[in-house]
């Protein structure tokens, strides 16, 4: 199982929420991977080491594909529309694994005139599943069933009012344990400023609304990978040029900062980002090549 209502919310707000980057994203992924500075795009494809993700719009300006962090992995979500509403969803968590094929069988309309699914059918690995959802002003209950009608489990979502909408505030397991799975925190404009889950906390101070200026990743468990406080430096054009782990001790085995160089297309948007890792040795900084990301931009 996975919290379907969380993915549905991401799909519902992907085109209007100032960007899809979220604090739990991997450190190495560019936070502006799916934003352009000039012109309108119909599709952005990002490729890097072990990464192939896409973000696209249809001819009516609706989001058709977007990446989403789910269960610690970047998933690729594809949407299908009927009568102007989302009716189908494909969710691929692993490029080498099976994809979830989900279809909305029944839905209701909630303020502000958004359709919300109440019965969803899912298919993966030659097996059918069914999801029922019940929504009220401040919450959602989501229950999963197998094809024989046996309850498998579910989730309870608490909602909070942000600006002109309601968004998920927390997710708990449905049942006696009622364990908190995820918690979300927003600023007064509705931008996501923090995410917490067992053993991990992510907080961000935004720059230009949807992009990070300071990004803190804390771990309360034994896994400290990708943790720390990171400072992002953006130039006047809006390109990320530097990322610094704040408080990182000078170490010959760990970069003390990351610098970024770009190749731009004819419209001034980046199509290649080259990472340069700076290592401290004997009081000097020495560069070493890092990860390279390439983007394919299709313009409207």
Buried (B, 14 or more C-beta within 10 A) or exposed (E): BBBBBBBBBBBBBBBEBBBBBBBBBEBBBBBBBBBBEBEEBBBBBBBBEEBEBBBBBEEEEBBBBBBBBBEEEBBBBBBBEEEEBBBEBBBBBEEEEEBBBBBBEEBEEEEEEBBBBBEBBBBBEEEEBBBBBEBEEEBBBBBBBEEEEEEEEBBBBBBBEBEEBBBBBBBBBBEEEEEEBBBBBBBEEBBBBBBBBEEBBBBBEBBEEBBBBBBBBBBEEEEEEBBBBBBBBBEEEBBBBBBBBEEBEEEEEEBBBBBBEBEBBEEEBBBBBBBBBBBBEEEEEEEEEBBEBBBEBEEE
